[in-house]
Amino acid sequence: KRSRQPPRNPLKKQPCVEQPPSLGLLSCRTQNQGLDQRLLRIARYTTRDDDPERDHLDQSWTLEGPLYILIKETVAKITEVMTAINVWTTKGLKKLTYPAEAIWEIVANAFIHRDYSISDDIQILIFDNRIEVVSPGRLPGYVTPQNILESRYSRNSKIVRTLARYPDAPNKDLGEGLNTAFQKMKEWKLKPPIIEEEAHAVKVTIPHIPLASATDAILEFLETHEEITNRQAREITGIKSENAVKNEFYKLRDLGKLEMVPDKKGSAAAWRIKQPSSQEVLPL
């Protein structure tokens, strides 16, 4: 009789591996010039500004561990942080939410396709109106922000193949997973992720901005609310300028759809659906 051999660890001798024999998991702890490198930092900024100040940093967390598990823990932590953020939407004040599949695919891509030769952390920055995922290293090979959804190229092919062996593999081919993220954002009627290549990193921004035009978003909000302020309109439309939002209000006013709420001026100013005047009321 042939003696049964214990199953071979499929991750042995793989790059970026430091795993207990009983677990056989890719680890998110690598070595660079003999020093351990942590690979993930999550920060929560209480602002919508493009360039946050130090005072905007509310909390930060550092996560590290086996890669297979860490992807799940990272998505769980992002979801937990979002539950404490309230944002104005066309349906009213709601918890900040994104398609789970979009966050999963973008986070998984950051871990799997980053450049492990660069001694830097993955950064996940959670703002009031967006999530930014910054992955060390430029895009691999011929991949660009313009063709990434059609490209099939992997910098870390061994990591990709190894993770794909799990029954519930967290990864898809480069491009395929991002296609899912883009599709889910569209289904949720949110604007698509923005992919930018920086000097030594790739940044993916997941905006919380509706696909609808600014005027449509304002009118949709007023279907269920009596009035809308400039601040509320900025949040639901993604427009950052107070004056730009005023211009949207003026467009709707000139179309005869909106009017300012009487007796509300200055910072308390608000707009509402235009009320019919006494001359416009038809006799019974």
C-alpha positions as CSV (number, residue, x, y, z in Angstrom):
1,K,0.0,0.0,0.0
2,R,1.1,3.4,-0.8
3,S,1.3,5.7,2.2
4,R,-0.7,8.9,1.8
5,Q,1.5,12.0,1.7
6,P,0.3,15.1,3.4
7,P,-1.0,17.7,0.9
8,R,1.7,19.9,-0.5
9,N,1.6,23.5,0.6
10,P,0.8,25.3,-2.7
11,L,2.3,28.5,-1.3
12,K,5.7,27.2,-0.5
13,K,8.5,29.2,-2.1
14,Q,6.0,31.8,-3.4
15,P,7.0,35.6,-3.3
16,C,5.7,37.6,-0.3
17,V,5.2,34.4,1.8
18,E,5.6,34.0,5.5
19,Q,3.0,31.5,6.6
20,P,2.6,29.0,9.4
21,P,2.7,25.5,7.8
22,S,-0.8,24.8,9.2
23,L,-2.3,27.8,7.4
24,G,-0.5,28.0,4.1
25,L,-1.5,31.6,3.6
26,L,0.2,34.4,1.7
27,S,1.4,36.9,4.2
28,C,1.3,40.7,4.0
29,R,4.6,41.0,5.7
30,T,7.6,41.2,3.4
31,Q,11.2,42.0,3.8
32,N,13.1,45.0,2.4
33,Q,16.8,45.2,3.2
34,G,16.2,43.0,6.2
35,L,13.4,45.1,7.6
36,D,9.8,44.0,7.9
37,Q,7.3,46.1,5.9
38,R,3.8,46.7,6.9
39,L,1.5,47.0,3.9
40,L,-1.7,48.7,4.8
41,R,-2.8,51.9,6.5
42,I,-6.4,53.1,6.8
43,A,-7.1,56.7,7.6
44,R,-10.4,58.5,8.2
45,Y,-10.5,62.2,7.3
46,T,-13.6,64.2,8.3
47,T,-13.6,66.5,5.2
48,R,-14.5,66.6,1.5
49,D,-11.4,68.7,0.6
50,D,-8.9,67.4,-2.0
51,D,-6.0,68.4,0.2
52,P,-6.9,67.5,3.8
53,E,-5.3,69.3,6.7
54,R,-3.7,67.5,9.7
55,D,-6.7,68.5,11.8
56,H,-9.0,66.6,9.5
57,L,-7.4,63.3,10.5
58,D,-9.9,61.6,12.8
59,Q,-8.4,58.1,13.2
60,S,-6.0,55.7,11.6
61,W,-5.4,52.0,11.7
62,T,-2.6,49.7,10.6
63,L,-3.4,46.2,9.5
64,E,-1.1,43.3,8.5
65,G,-1.2,39.6,8.3
66,P,-1.9,36.7,5.9
67,L,-2.8,38.2,2.5
68,Y,-5.9,36.0,2.0
69,I,-7.3,37.0,5.3
70,L,-6.2,40.6,5.2
71,I,-8.2,41.4,2.1
72,K,-11.3,40.4,3.9
73,E,-10.3,42.2,7.1
74,T,-9.6,45.4,5.1
75,V,-13.0,45.4,3.4
76,A,-14.7,44.7,6.8
77,K,-12.8,47.7,8.4
78,I,-13.7,50.0,5.5
79,T,-17.4,49.0,5.9
80,E,-17.3,49.5,9.7
81,V,-15.8,53.0,9.3
82,M,-18.4,54.0,6.7
83,T,-21.3,53.1,9.1
84,A,-20.4,56.1,11.2
85,I,-20.5,58.6,8.2
86,N,-23.8,60.3,7.3
87,V,-24.1,62.0,3.9
88,W,-26.8,63.8,2.1
89,T,-28.1,61.9,-0.9
90,T,-31.1,62.5,-3.2
91,K,-33.1,60.3,-0.8
92,G,-32.1,62.3,2.3
93,L,-29.5,61.9,5.0
94,K,-28.1,58.3,4.8
95,K,-25.2,56.2,5.9
96,L,-22.3,56.3,3.5
97,T,-22.5,53.2,1.4
98,Y,-20.9,51.8,-1.8
99,P,-21.4,48.6,-3.7
100,A,-19.6,45.9,-1.7
101,E,-18.3,44.3,-4.9
102,A,-16.7,47.6,-6.0
103,I,-14.8,48.0,-2.7
104,W,-13.8,44.4,-2.7
105,E,-12.4,44.3,-6.2
106,I,-10.4,47.6,-5.9
107,V,-8.9,46.6,-2.5
108,A,-8.0,43.1,-3.8
109,N,-6.3,44.6,-6.8
110,A,-4.3,47.0,-4.6
111,F,-2.9,44.1,-2.6
112,I,-2.3,41.7,-5.5
113,H,-0.9,44.0,-8.2
114,R,1.1,46.4,-6.1
115,D,4.9,46.7,-6.6
116,Y,6.4,44.8,-3.7
117,S,9.9,46.1,-4.4
118,I,8.8,49.5,-3.1
119,S,9.1,50.0,0.6
120,D,5.8,51.7,1.2
121,D,2.3,50.9,2.6
122,I,-1.0,50.6,0.8
123,Q,-3.0,53.7,1.9
124,I,-6.8,53.7,2.1
125,L,-8.1,57.1,2.8
126,I,-11.8,57.4,3.7
127,F,-13.3,60.9,3.2
128,D,-16.9,62.2,3.6
129,N,-17.4,62.0,-0.1
130,R,-15.0,59.4,-1.5
131,I,-12.5,56.6,-0.8
132,E,-9.0,56.7,-2.1
133,V,-6.9,53.5,-2.5
134,V,-3.2,54.3,-3.1
135,S,-1.1,51.3,-4.1
136,P,2.7,51.5,-4.3
137,G,4.2,51.2,-7.8
138,R,3.1,52.3,-11.2
139,L,0.9,50.2,-13.4
140,P,2.7,47.1,-14.8
141,G,3.9,46.6,-18.3
142,Y,1.8,48.2,-21.0
143,V,-1.2,48.9,-18.7
144,T,-2.4,52.5,-18.5
145,P,-5.3,54.1,-16.8
146,Q,-6.9,54.4,-20.2
147,N,-6.7,50.7,-21.2
148,I,-6.7,49.0,-17.8
149,L,-10.2,47.6,-18.2
150,E,-9.2,45.8,-21.4
151,S,-5.8,44.7,-20.3
152,R,-4.7,41.3,-18.9
153,Y,-1.3,41.8,-17.3
154,S,-0.1,40.9,-13.9
155,R,3.1,42.0,-12.1
156,N,2.8,39.3,-9.4
157,S,1.6,36.3,-11.5
158,K,2.6,33.8,-8.8
159,I,0.5,35.5,-6.2
160,V,-2.5,35.7,-8.6
161,R,-2.2,32.0,-9.4
162,T,-1.8,31.0,-5.8
163,L,-4.8,32.9,-4.5
164,A,-6.9,31.7,-7.4
165,R,-6.5,28.1,-6.0
166,Y,-8.8,28.9,-3.1
167,P,-12.4,27.9,-3.5
168,D,-13.5,31.4,-2.7
169,A,-10.6,33.1,-4.5
170,P,-10.5,36.8,-3.6
171,N,-9.1,37.8,-7.0
172,K,-9.9,38.0,-10.6
173,D,-7.7,38.8,-13.6
174,L,-6.3,42.3,-13.8
175,G,-9.0,44.3,-15.5
176,E,-11.8,41.7,-14.9
177,G,-12.2,42.7,-11.2
178,L,-12.1,46.4,-12.0
179,N,-14.7,45.9,-14.7
180,T,-16.9,44.5,-11.9
181,A,-16.2,47.5,-9.8
182,F,-17.2,49.9,-12.6
183,Q,-20.3,48.0,-13.4
184,K,-21.5,47.9,-9.8
185,M,-21.0,51.6,-9.4
186,K,-23.1,52.2,-12.6
187,E,-25.8,49.9,-11.2
188,W,-25.9,52.0,-8.0
189,K,-26.2,55.1,-10.2
190,L,-22.8,56.4,-8.9
191,K,-20.0,57.9,-11.0
192,P,-17.3,55.5,-11.9
193,P,-14.0,55.1,-10.1
194,I,-11.1,57.3,-11.2
195,I,-7.8,55.7,-11.8
196,E,-4.7,57.9,-11.7
197,E,-1.0,57.0,-12.1
198,E,1.3,59.0,-9.9
199,A,5.1,59.2,-9.7
200,H,5.4,56.1,-7.6
201,A,1.9,54.8,-7.0
202,V,-1.5,54.2,-8.5
203,K,-4.5,55.9,-6.9
204,V,-8.1,54.7,-7.4
205,T,-10.7,57.1,-6.2
206,I,-14.2,55.8,-5.5
207,P,-16.5,58.9,-5.5
208,H,-19.8,59.1,-3.8
209,I,-21.4,61.2,-6.5
210,P,-24.6,60.4,-8.4
211,L,-24.6,59.8,-12.2
212,A,-27.5,62.2,-12.5
213,S,-26.9,65.8,-13.6
214,A,-26.8,68.4,-10.8
215,T,-30.2,69.8,-11.7
216,D,-31.8,66.4,-11.8
217,A,-30.2,65.4,-8.4
218,I,-31.6,68.6,-6.8
219,L,-35.1,68.0,-8.2
220,E,-35.0,64.4,-7.1
221,F,-34.1,65.5,-3.6
222,L,-37.0,68.0,-3.6
223,E,-39.5,65.2,-4.5
224,T,-39.2,64.0,-0.8
225,H,-38.0,67.2,0.9
226,E,-39.6,70.6,1.3
227,E,-36.4,72.6,0.7
228,I,-32.7,72.3,0.0
229,T,-29.7,74.3,1.1
230,N,-26.5,75.0,-0.7
231,R,-24.6,72.6,1.5
232,Q,-27.0,69.8,0.9
233,A,-26.9,70.4,-2.8
234,R,-23.0,70.3,-2.8
235,E,-23.1,66.9,-1.0
236,I,-25.6,65.2,-3.3
237,T,-24.1,66.6,-6.5
238,G,-20.4,66.4,-5.7
239,I,-20.0,70.0,-6.7
240,K,-17.4,71.6,-4.3
241,S,-18.0,75.3,-5.1
242,E,-20.8,77.2,-3.3
243,N,-21.0,79.6,-6.2
244,A,-21.3,76.7,-8.8
245,V,-24.2,75.3,-6.8
246,K,-25.8,78.7,-6.8
247,N,-25.6,78.7,-10.6
248,E,-27.5,75.3,-10.7
249,F,-30.2,76.9,-8.5
250,Y,-30.4,79.9,-10.8
251,K,-30.8,77.5,-13.8
252,L,-33.8,75.9,-12.2
253,R,-35.2,79.2,-11.1
254,D,-35.0,80.6,-14.7
255,L,-36.8,77.4,-15.9
256,G,-39.6,78.2,-13.5
257,K,-39.0,75.2,-11.3
258,L,-37.4,76.6,-8.1
259,E,-37.7,79.6,-5.9
260,M,-36.0,80.8,-2.8
261,V,-37.7,80.1,0.5
262,P,-39.0,83.5,1.8
263,D,-37.4,84.9,4.9
264,K,-34.4,82.5,4.7
265,K,-31.3,84.5,3.8
266,G,-27.5,84.3,4.2
267,S,-26.2,81.0,5.5
268,A,-29.8,79.8,6.2
269,A,-30.8,80.4,2.5
270,A,-32.8,77.5,0.9
271,W,-34.7,76.7,-2.2
272,R,-37.9,74.9,-2.9
273,I,-40.2,73.9,-5.7
274,K,-41.9,77.0,-7.1
275,Q,-45.3,77.5,-5.5
276,P,-48.1,78.6,-7.8
277,S,-49.1,82.2,-7.4
278,S,-52.7,83.3,-6.8
279,Q,-52.9,84.3,-10.5
280,E,-51.8,80.9,-11.6
281,V,-54.4,79.0,-9.6
282,L,-57.2,77.9,-11.9
283,P,-60.8,78.5,-10.8
284,L,-62.9,75.4,-9.9
